Amino acid sequence: MYSIIEQGGIQFKATPGETIRVPLIDASEGSEVTIDRVLLASDDGALKIGTPLVEGATVTAKVVGHIKDRKILVIKRKRRKDYRRKNGHRQAYTRLQIVSISM
């Protein structure tokens, strides 16, 4: 059993018991979230494809924690002009553990 879900404009494959990393969700650690943007759902050979979403299908997940990705450095420079700018960015993510998939 698995499903393809959309969260934050990105598609993920969700399998019960699996942990995935999605863009930051405003939910506290330990709480459960319900994702209703299910694009595809499969259950032992029975495949349901949404147009664009599967009607009535939901994925329940538990928030394991919030993490940040590694730092990305952005450096701007213009030669011979003594112009330099250095900027860093760390993207925030939420780790979700898939609890169940209902079709």
N, CA, C and O atoms as CSV, one atom per row, in Angstrom:
chain,resi,resn,atom,element,x,y,z
A,1,MET,N,N,0.844,-1.175,0.000
A,1,MET,CA,C,0.000,0.000,0.000
A,1,MET,C,C,0.889,1.238,0.000
A,1,MET,O,O,1.805,1.363,0.813
A,2,TYR,N,N,0.603,2.144,-0.922
A,2,TYR,CA,C,1.326,3.405,-0.979
A,2,TYR,C,C,0.445,4.446,-1.642
A,2,TYR,O,O,-0.589,4.125,-2.227
A,3,SER,N,N,0.867,5.696,-1.542
A,3,SER,CA,C,0.155,6.776,-2.217
A,3,SER,C,C,1.149,7.877,-2.585
A,3,SER,O,O,2.229,7.992,-2.006
A,4,ILE,N,N,0.750,8.671,-3.557
A,4,ILE,CA,C,1.521,9.843,-3.964
A,4,ILE,C,C,0.756,11.054,-3.448
A,4,ILE,O,O,-0.403,11.267,-3.807
A,5,ILE,N,N,1.418,11.851,-2.597
A,5,ILE,CA,C,0.778,13.025,-2.009
A,5,ILE,C,C,1.504,14.284,-2.470
A,5,ILE,O,O,2.652,14.237,-2.913
A,6,GLU,N,N,0.812,15.399,-2.355
A,6,GLU,CA,C,1.418,16.695,-2.664
A,6,GLU,C,C,1.413,17.535,-1.392
A,6,GLU,O,O,0.378,17.714,-0.750
A,7,GLN,N,N,2.579,18.042,-1.048
A,7,GLN,CA,C,2.714,18.893,0.138
A,7,GLN,C,C,3.697,20.002,-0.189
A,7,GLN,O,O,4.852,19.723,-0.510
A,8,GLY,N,N,3.271,21.236,-0.117
A,8,GLY,CA,C,4.148,22.367,-0.384
A,8,GLY,C,C,4.573,22.453,-1.844
A,8,GLY,O,O,5.653,22.962,-2.144
A,9,GLY,N,N,3.732,21.958,-2.759
A,9,GLY,CA,C,4.044,22.022,-4.187
A,9,GLY,C,C,4.994,20.930,-4.655
A,9,GLY,O,O,5.424,20.952,-5.808
A,10,ILE,N,N,5.336,19.971,-3.787
A,10,ILE,CA,C,6.251,18.887,-4.124
A,10,ILE,C,C,5.511,17.563,-3.923
A,10,ILE,O,O,4.725,17.432,-2.984
A,11,GLN,N,N,5.753,16.590,-4.789
A,11,GLN,CA,C,5.108,15.286,-4.683
A,11,GLN,C,C,6.010,14.309,-3.935
A,11,GLN,O,O,7.225,14.287,-4.132
A,12,PHE,N,N,5.391,13.498,-3.069
A,12,PHE,CA,C,6.109,12.516,-2.263
A,12,PHE,C,C,5.401,11.182,-2.345
A,12,PHE,O,O,4.178,11.125,-2.473
A,13,LYS,N,N,6.178,10.098,-2.271
A,13,LYS,CA,C,5.616,8.760,-2.169
A,13,LYS,C,C,5.507,8.421,-0.689
A,13,LYS,O,O,6.501,8.454,0.037
A,14,ALA,N,N,4.295,8.094,-0.244
A,14,ALA,CA,C,4.047,7.820,1.174
A,14,ALA,C,C,3.673,6.353,1.355
A,14,ALA,O,O,2.748,5.851,0.716
A,15,THR,N,N,4.403,5.677,2.231
A,15,THR,CA,C,4.145,4.288,2.593
A,15,THR,C,C,3.988,4.239,4.109
A,15,THR,O,O,4.764,4.883,4.815
A,16,PRO,N,N,3.008,3.497,4.638
A,16,PRO,CA,C,2.840,3.440,6.101
A,16,PRO,C,C,4.125,2.993,6.805
A,16,PRO,O,O,4.767,2.027,6.395
A,17,GLY,N,N,4.485,3.710,7.868
A,17,GLY,CA,C,5.693,3.417,8.628
A,17,GLY,C,C,6.922,4.160,8.150
A,17,GLY,O,O,7.931,4.190,8.855
A,18,GLU,N,N,6.868,4.762,6.972
A,18,GLU,CA,C,7.998,5.475,6.398
A,18,GLU,C,C,8.063,6.908,6.931
A,18,GLU,O,O,7.036,7.495,7.270
A,19,THR,N,N,9.267,7.463,7.002
A,19,THR,CA,C,9.460,8.849,7.415
A,19,THR,C,C,9.894,9.663,6.206
A,19,THR,O,O,10.838,9.293,5.508
A,20,ILE,N,N,9.196,10.785,5.954
A,20,ILE,CA,C,9.531,11.654,4.819
A,20,ILE,C,C,9.825,13.057,5.321
A,20,ILE,O,O,9.426,13.430,6.424
A,21,ARG,N,N,10.528,13.832,4.502
A,21,ARG,CA,C,10.902,15.201,4.833
A,21,ARG,C,C,10.167,16.139,3.882
A,21,ARG,O,O,10.424,16.128,2.678
A,22,VAL,N,N,9.263,16.943,4.408
A,22,VAL,CA,C,8.444,17.847,3.602
A,22,VAL,C,C,8.757,19.294,3.993
A,22,VAL,O,O,9.305,19.530,5.069
A,23,PRO,N,N,8.418,20.268,3.139
A,23,PRO,CA,C,8.596,21.668,3.529
A,23,PRO,C,C,7.844,21.980,4.828
A,23,PRO,O,O,6.870,21.306,5.165
A,24,LEU,N,N,8.293,22.982,5.536
A,24,LEU,CA,C,7.823,23.299,6.887
A,24,LEU,C,C,6.300,23.391,6.978
A,24,LEU,O,O,5.645,24.066,6.184
A,25,ILE,N,N,5.761,22.685,7.978
A,25,ILE,CA,C,4.326,22.704,8.288
A,25,ILE,C,C,4.177,23.326,9.670
A,25,ILE,O,O,4.966,23.042,10.571
A,26,ASP,N,N,3.174,24.167,9.838
A,26,ASP,CA,C,2.924,24.804,11.130
A,26,ASP,C,C,2.141,23.841,12.020
A,26,ASP,O,O,0.922,23.952,12.146
A,27,ALA,N,N,2.856,22.892,12.640
A,27,ALA,CA,C,2.263,21.911,13.549
A,27,ALA,C,C,3.296,21.572,14.616
A,27,ALA,O,O,4.498,21.571,14.347
A,28,SER,N,N,2.831,21.287,15.815
A,28,SER,CA,C,3.757,20.987,16.898
A,28,SER,C,C,4.231,19.538,16.814
A,28,SER,O,O,3.570,18.686,16.220
A,29,GLU,N,N,5.380,19.278,17.415
A,29,GLU,CA,C,5.940,17.929,17.415
A,29,GLU,C,C,5.033,16.982,18.185
A,29,GLU,O,O,4.525,17.327,19.252
A,30,GLY,N,N,4.833,15.788,17.641
A,30,GLY,CA,C,3.987,14.795,18.276
A,30,GLY,C,C,2.535,14.846,17.836
A,30,GLY,O,O,1.779,13.909,18.096
A,31,SER,N,N,2.131,15.926,17.173
A,31,SER,CA,C,0.747,16.024,16.722
A,31,SER,C,C,0.564,15.267,15.411
A,31,SER,O,O,1.534,14.957,14.719
A,32,GLU,N,N,-0.686,14.976,15.080
A,32,GLU,CA,C,-0.990,14.280,13.839
A,32,GLU,C,C,-1.581,15.275,12.845
A,32,GLU,O,O,-2.383,16.136,13.207
A,33,VAL,N,N,-1.172,15.139,11.597
A,33,VAL,CA,C,-1.700,15.972,10.521
A,33,VAL,C,C,-2.354,15.071,9.487
A,33,VAL,O,O,-1.937,13.930,9.287
A,34,THR,N,N,-3.377,15.592,8.836
A,34,THR,CA,C,-4.072,14.861,7.782
A,34,THR,C,C,-3.811,15.566,6.468
A,34,THR,O,O,-4.065,16.763,6.332
A,35,ILE,N,N,-3.304,14.822,5.504
A,35,ILE,CA,C,-3.011,15.358,4.177
A,35,ILE,C,C,-4.082,14.840,3.234
A,35,ILE,O,O,-4.220,13.631,3.042
A,36,ASP,N,N,-4.849,15.767,2.640
A,36,ASP,CA,C,-5.932,15.345,1.763
A,36,ASP,C,C,-5.612,15.545,0.281
A,36,ASP,O,O,-6.450,15.245,-0.571
A,37,ARG,N,N,-4.434,16.038,-0.039
A,37,ARG,CA,C,-4.031,16.203,-1.436
A,37,ARG,C,C,-3.345,14.918,-1.907
A,37,ARG,O,O,-2.123,14.864,-2.048
A,38,VAL,N,N,-4.155,13.890,-2.145
A,38,VAL,CA,C,-3.677,12.581,-2.595
A,38,VAL,C,C,-3.879,12.501,-4.102
A,38,VAL,O,O,-5.005,12.607,-4.588
A,39,LEU,N,N,-2.795,12.314,-4.836
A,39,LEU,CA,C,-2.849,12.266,-6.294
A,39,LEU,C,C,-3.033,10.856,-6.827
A,39,LEU,O,O,-3.615,10.664,-7.894
A,40,LEU,N,N,-2.530,9.853,-6.078
A,40,LEU,CA,C,-2.615,8.463,-6.493
A,40,LEU,C,C,-2.642,7.603,-5.240
A,40,LEU,O,O,-1.955,7.894,-4.260
A,41,ALA,N,N,-3.439,6.540,-5.278
A,41,ALA,CA,C,-3.504,5.619,-4.142
A,41,ALA,C,C,-3.500,4.197,-4.662
A,41,ALA,O,O,-4.212,3.874,-5.612
A,42,SER,N,N,-2.690,3.337,-4.035
A,42,SER,CA,C,-2.580,1.944,-4.444
A,42,SER,C,C,-2.758,1.052,-3.229
A,42,SER,O,O,-2.201,1.309,-2.161
A,43,ASP,N,N,-3.553,-0.011,-3.411
A,43,ASP,CA,C,-3.782,-0.974,-2.333
A,43,ASP,C,C,-3.815,-2.375,-2.916
A,43,ASP,O,O,-4.842,-2.813,-3.434
A,44,ASP,N,N,-2.684,-3.086,-2.834
A,44,ASP,CA,C,-2.564,-4.468,-3.309
A,44,ASP,C,C,-3.064,-4.641,-4.746
A,44,ASP,O,O,-3.902,-5.501,-5.019
A,45,GLY,N,N,-2.556,-3.836,-5.640
A,45,GLY,CA,C,-2.905,-3.960,-7.057
A,45,GLY,C,C,-4.055,-3.075,-7.499
A,45,GLY,O,O,-4.174,-2.773,-8.686
A,46,ALA,N,N,-4.904,-2.652,-6.571
A,46,ALA,CA,C,-5.998,-1.743,-6.916
A,46,ALA,C,C,-5.436,-0.327,-6.950
A,46,ALA,O,O,-5.016,0.208,-5.925
A,47,LEU,N,N,-5.432,0.267,-8.122
A,47,LEU,CA,C,-4.813,1.576,-8.311
A,47,LEU,C,C,-5.885,2.617,-8.595
A,47,LEU,O,O,-6.701,2.449,-9.501
A,48,LYS,N,N,-5.877,3.699,-7.809
A,48,LYS,CA,C,-6.810,4.821,-8.033
A,48,LYS,C,C,-5.983,6.040,-8.394
A,48,LYS,O,O,-5.106,6.458,-7.638
A,49,ILE,N,N,-6.272,6.604,-9.556
A,49,ILE,CA,C,-5.562,7.787,-10.026
A,49,ILE,C,C,-6.535,8.957,-9.993
A,49,ILE,O,O,-7.637,8.870,-10.535
A,50,GLY,N,N,-6.130,10.045,-9.358
A,50,GLY,CA,C,-6.993,11.207,-9.226
A,50,GLY,C,C,-6.968,12.095,-10.450
A,50,GLY,O,O,-6.026,12.068,-11.242
A,51,THR,N,N,-8.034,12.892,-10.592
A,51,THR,CA,C,-8.118,13.840,-11.705
A,51,THR,C,C,-8.486,15.220,-11.180
A,51,THR,O,O,-9.631,15.607,-11.414
A,52,PRO,N,N,-7.689,15.986,-10.523
A,52,PRO,CA,C,-6.317,15.722,-10.139
A,52,PRO,C,C,-6.164,15.003,-8.801
A,52,PRO,O,O,-5.096,14.456,-8.525
A,53,LEU,N,N,-7.221,14.987,-7.947
A,53,LEU,CA,C,-7.107,14.374,-6.622
A,53,LEU,C,C,-8.018,13.160,-6.526
A,53,LEU,O,O,-9.041,13.088,-7.207
A,54,VAL,N,N,-7.646,12.207,-5.680
A,54,VAL,CA,C,-8.467,11.032,-5.417
A,54,VAL,C,C,-9.529,11.438,-4.399
A,54,VAL,O,O,-9.205,11.934,-3.320
A,55,GLU,N,N,-10.796,11.228,-4.744
A,55,GLU,CA,C,-11.904,11.626,-3.872
A,55,GLU,C,C,-11.913,10.797,-2.591
A,55,GLU,O,O,-11.885,9.568,-2.649
A,56,GLY,N,N,-11.952,11.452,-1.451
A,56,GLY,CA,C,-12.082,10.775,-0.167
A,56,GLY,C,C,-10.809,10.141,0.373
A,56,GLY,O,O,-10.839,9.565,1.460
A,57,ALA,N,N,-9.718,10.222,-0.328
A,57,ALA,CA,C,-8.472,9.613,0.137
A,57,ALA,C,C,-7.713,10.602,1.023
A,57,ALA,O,O,-7.601,11.783,0.696
A,58,THR,N,N,-7.198,10.108,2.136
A,58,THR,CA,C,-6.403,10.924,3.044
A,58,THR,C,C,-5.207,10.130,3.549
A,58,THR,O,O,-5.219,8.899,3.575
A,59,VAL,N,N,-4.182,10.861,3.948
A,59,VAL,CA,C,-2.996,10.263,4.547
A,59,VAL,C,C,-2.818,10.910,5.916
A,59,VAL,O,O,-2.780,12.136,6.029
A,60,THR,N,N,-2.710,10.090,6.946
A,60,THR,CA,C,-2.501,10.578,8.305
A,60,THR,C,C,-1.034,10.387,8.664
A,60,THR,O,O,-0.476,9.304,8.491
A,61,ALA,N,N,-0.419,11.452,9.165
A,61,ALA,CA,C,1.003,11.410,9.497
A,61,ALA,C,C,1.239,12.051,10.859
A,61,ALA,O,O,0.493,12.931,11.288
A,62,LYS,N,N,2.287,11.594,11.525
A,62,LYS,CA,C,2.679,12.142,12.827
A,62,LYS,C,C,3.907,13.013,12.634
A,62,LYS,O,O,4.844,12.621,11.939
A,63,VAL,N,N,3.912,14.200,13.247
A,63,VAL,CA,C,5.048,15.119,13.145
A,63,VAL,C,C,6.145,14.623,14.082
A,63,VAL,O,O,5.981,14.619,15.302
A,64,VAL,N,N,7.273,14.202,13.490
A,64,VAL,CA,C,8.393,13.698,14.273
A,64,VAL,C,C,9.243,14.856,14.788
A,64,VAL,O,O,9.694,14.839,15.933
A,65,GLY,N,N,9.460,15.861,13.940
A,65,GLY,CA,C,10.269,17.003,14.357
A,65,GLY,C,C,10.459,17.998,13.234
A,65,GLY,O,O,10.067,17.754,12.093
A,66,HIS,N,N,11.070,19.127,13.574
A,66,HIS,CA,C,11.382,20.168,12.603
A,66,HIS,C,C,12.904,20.248,12.488
A,66,HIS,O,O,13.611,20.257,13.497
A,67,ILE,N,N,13.396,20.307,11.268
A,67,ILE,CA,C,14.840,20.341,11.031
A,67,ILE,C,C,15.167,21.429,10.023
A,67,ILE,O,O,14.282,21.963,9.355
A,68,LYS,N,N,16.453,21.750,9.921
A,68,LYS,CA,C,16.931,22.679,8.905
A,68,LYS,C,C,17.952,21.970,8.039
A,68,LYS,O,O,18.708,21.124,8.518
A,69,ASP,N,N,17.972,22.318,6.760
A,69,ASP,CA,C,18.924,21.747,5.816
A,69,ASP,C,C,20.281,22.410,6.017
A,69,ASP,O,O,20.409,23.341,6.811
A,70,ARG,N,N,21.286,21.934,5.302
A,70,ARG,CA,C,22.606,22.540,5.406
A,70,ARG,C,C,22.573,23.957,4.838
A,70,ARG,O,O,21.684,24.300,4.059
A,71,LYS,N,N,23.540,24.769,5.231
A,71,LYS,CA,C,23.568,26.163,4.804
A,71,LYS,C,C,24.024,26.277,3.354
A,71,LYS,O,O,24.995,25.644,2.939
A,72,ILE,N,N,23.309,27.089,2.602
A,72,ILE,CA,C,23.656,27.410,1.225
A,72,ILE,C,C,24.221,28.824,1.225
A,72,ILE,O,O,23.567,29.744,1.717
A,73,LEU,N,N,25.410,29.015,0.688
A,73,LEU,CA,C,26.017,30.339,0.629
A,73,LEU,C,C,25.773,30.951,-0.747
A,73,LEU,O,O,25.959,30.303,-1.777
A,74,VAL,N,N,25.351,32.213,-0.738
A,74,VAL,CA,C,25.142,32.975,-1.964
A,74,VAL,C,C,26.131,34.128,-1.932
A,74,VAL,O,O,26.064,34.982,-1.048
A,75,ILE,N,N,27.050,34.157,-2.893
A,75,ILE,CA,C,28.095,35.187,-2.929
A,75,ILE,C,C,27.938,35.995,-4.208
A,75,ILE,O,O,27.892,35.442,-5.307
A,76,LYS,N,N,27.857,37.326,-4.048
A,76,LYS,CA,C,27.780,38.234,-5.189
A,76,LYS,C,C,29.068,39.053,-5.216
A,76,LYS,O,O,29.549,39.503,-4.177
A,77,ARG,N,N,29.615,39.239,-6.400
A,77,ARG,CA,C,30.877,39.962,-6.508
A,77,ARG,C,C,30.965,40.638,-7.867
A,77,ARG,O,O,30.563,40.069,-8.881
A,78,LYS,N,N,31.495,41.860,-7.881
A,78,LYS,CA,C,31.768,42.556,-9.132
A,78,LYS,C,C,33.260,42.852,-9.177
A,78,LYS,O,O,33.803,43.491,-8.276
A,79,ARG,N,N,33.901,42.394,-10.207
A,79,ARG,CA,C,35.352,42.559,-10.285
A,79,ARG,C,C,35.740,44.022,-10.469
A,79,ARG,O,O,35.041,44.797,-11.122
A,80,ARG,N,N,36.852,44.365,-9.886
A,80,ARG,CA,C,37.464,45.704,-9.954
A,80,ARG,C,C,36.602,46.811,-9.347
A,80,ARG,O,O,36.949,47.983,-9.498
A,81,LYS,N,N,35.519,46.503,-8.682
A,81,LYS,CA,C,34.635,47.536,-8.126
A,81,LYS,C,C,34.567,47.490,-6.598
A,81,LYS,O,O,33.850,48.287,-5.993
A,82,ASP,N,N,35.302,46.568,-5.966
A,82,ASP,CA,C,35.302,46.414,-4.521
A,82,ASP,C,C,33.885,46.204,-3.989
A,82,ASP,O,O,33.497,46.796,-2.982
A,83,TYR,N,N,33.117,45.354,-4.679
A,83,TYR,CA,C,31.750,45.043,-4.293
A,83,TYR,C,C,31.664,43.550,-3.991
A,83,TYR,O,O,31.873,42.716,-4.872
A,84,ARG,N,N,31.352,43.221,-2.733
A,84,ARG,CA,C,31.208,41.828,-2.329
A,84,ARG,C,C,30.041,41.726,-1.347
A,84,ARG,O,O,29.916,42.537,-0.429
A,85,ARG,N,N,29.186,40.716,-1.552
A,85,ARG,CA,C,28.089,40.433,-0.627
A,85,ARG,C,C,28.043,38.925,-0.408
A,85,ARG,O,O,28.134,38.142,-1.353
A,86,LYS,N,N,27.900,38.538,0.845
A,86,LYS,CA,C,27.817,37.122,1.195
A,86,LYS,C,C,26.540,36.915,2.000
A,86,LYS,O,O,26.311,37.599,2.997
A,87,ASN,N,N,25.721,35.982,1.570
A,87,ASN,CA,C,24.449,35.732,2.217
A,87,ASN,C,C,24.275,34.216,2.384
A,87,ASN,O,O,24.681,33.449,1.511
A,88,GLY,N,N,23.684,33.787,3.481
A,88,GLY,CA,C,23.450,32.370,3.723
A,88,GLY,C,C,21.974,32.082,3.892
A,88,GLY,O,O,21.194,32.960,4.261
A,89,HIS,N,N,21.590,30.822,3.613
A,89,HIS,CA,C,20.192,30.420,3.733
A,89,HIS,C,C,20.119,28.971,4.192
A,89,HIS,O,O,20.846,28.120,3.681
A,90,ARG,N,N,19.239,28.684,5.159
A,90,ARG,CA,C,18.977,27.317,5.598
A,90,ARG,C,C,17.482,27.065,5.477
A,90,ARG,O,O,16.676,27.720,6.137
A,91,GLN,N,N,17.121,26.112,4.630
A,91,GLN,CA,C,15.712,25.794,4.400
A,91,GLN,C,C,15.171,24.955,5.563
A,91,GLN,O,O,15.839,24.029,6.024
A,92,ALA,N,N,13.972,25.276,6.034
A,92,ALA,CA,C,13.340,24.550,7.137
A,92,ALA,C,C,12.451,23.435,6.591
A,92,ALA,O,O,11.748,23.625,5.598
A,93,TYR,N,N,12.487,22.279,7.239
A,93,TYR,CA,C,11.705,21.121,6.842
A,93,TYR,C,C,11.012,20.523,8.052
A,93,TYR,O,O,11.390,20.788,9.194
A,94,THR,N,N,9.990,19.710,7.793
A,94,THR,CA,C,9.297,18.955,8.827
A,94,THR,C,C,9.416,17.476,8.492
A,94,THR,O,O,9.195,17.069,7.351
A,95,ARG,N,N,9.765,16.676,9.490
A,95,ARG,CA,C,9.843,15.222,9.292
A,95,ARG,C,C,8.501,14.623,9.702
A,95,ARG,O,O,8.027,14.835,10.818
A,96,LEU,N,N,7.895,13.868,8.774
A,96,LEU,CA,C,6.599,13.234,9.017
A,96,LEU,C,C,6.765,11.719,8.964
A,96,LEU,O,O,7.444,11.188,8.084
A,97,GLN,N,N,6.135,11.028,9.917
A,97,GLN,CA,C,6.072,9.577,9.865
A,97,GLN,C,C,4.658,9.209,9.457
A,97,GLN,O,O,3.692,9.582,10.123
A,98,ILE,N,N,4.540,8.468,8.349
A,98,ILE,CA,C,3.226,8.111,7.814
A,98,ILE,C,C,2.615,7.046,8.712
A,98,ILE,O,O,3.205,5.990,8.941
A,99,VAL,N,N,1.413,7.344,9.217
A,99,VAL,CA,C,0.719,6.417,10.115
A,99,VAL,C,C,-0.223,5.516,9.321
A,99,VAL,O,O,-0.170,4.292,9.447
A,100,SER,N,N,-1.089,6.123,8.502
A,100,SER,CA,C,-2.069,5.319,7.762
A,100,SER,C,C,-2.479,6.026,6.490
A,100,SER,O,O,-2.344,7.241,6.343
A,101,ILE,N,N,-2.993,5.204,5.562
A,101,ILE,CA,C,-3.525,5.700,4.295
A,101,ILE,C,C,-4.943,5.166,4.181
A,101,ILE,O,O,-5.170,3.960,4.275
A,102,SER,N,N,-5.894,6.065,3.978
A,102,SER,CA,C,-7.292,5.621,3.804
A,102,SER,C,C,-7.768,6.017,2.412
A,102,SER,O,O,-7.507,7.121,1.933
A,103,MET,N,N,-8.469,5.089,1.782
A,103,MET,CA,C,-8.935,5.340,0.411
A,103,MET,C,C,-10.420,5.510,0.411
A,103,MET,O,O,-11.016,5.730,-0.643
